[in-house]
């Protein structure tokens, strides 16, 4: 029986990887500060400690600090401690074991020109600490010979990030979005979990992971709102106005470095520009995305609504 160590197994993506691995007959070690949904809990604080990977045949690294913190804030330093320093400690502990490292499409350079992103798209110019630290962490993983997966906007049952943030933005039946609708890649958490467990035998390198086809932004959001029984119309704010507002909000946020700003340049960039991932490299290894947004009305109803968390798209 294969033993798979899953870091961040109590989180959204990690818990799906752990349960999928167990369902496929693997022995699962759940590394993190809290127990995972299956298997044996191995306590690990990614910001401070070297993980115990004894007995693991494969390591799937899902643990990450997420958010859009104020530059120079304690939250940014904490993010670096997990996403970069924690990665270095994990890779040292892996000692030659295959590692699948879950990155993010946020590592790609922002702005226009992302209508079809392959893995050789520039990794630079990040608009926030999340993109910078994920890029730095994955650079360590790539140098160590890991398989690096780059999903975009992971969604699904139990999502504590995208859906709660989206629902919190509806005001009096209106949801304002920057600019006209664009085409966007999204990644069902089941697609990511499947990729994590099949990628161990792939050649080292980076691989985009996303649903079978991109979505129209506004129609995808309407699908989510309908699944939650939320009636709202979508309005469009001119892109220049949205960018100016985000800049002003971020400038004011420096006065409160412990609070995450409600609007950022990164968020505007992610919603206002087409971001479509080319997944042909992963498909060439035999992987196919078996899930899409149309499968998830019930999953979205089960996602936990509430106050927007410290996370990013």
Secondary structure, 3 states (H helix, E strand, C coil): CCEEEEECCCCHHHHHHHHHHHHCCCEEEEEECCCCCCCEEEECCCCCCCCCCCCCCEEEECCCCCCCCCCCCHHHHHHHHHHHHHHHHHHHHHCCCEEEEECCHHHCCCCCCCCCECCCCCCCCCCCHHHHHHHHHHHHHHHCCCEEEEECCEECCCCCCHHHHHHHCCECCEEEEECCCCEECCEEHHHHHHHHHHHHHCCCEEEEECCCCCEEHHHHHHHHHHHCCCCCEEEEECHHHHHHHHHHHHHHHCCCCCCCCCCCHHHHHHHHCCECECCHHHHCCCCCCCCCHHHCHHHHHHCCCCCCCCCCC
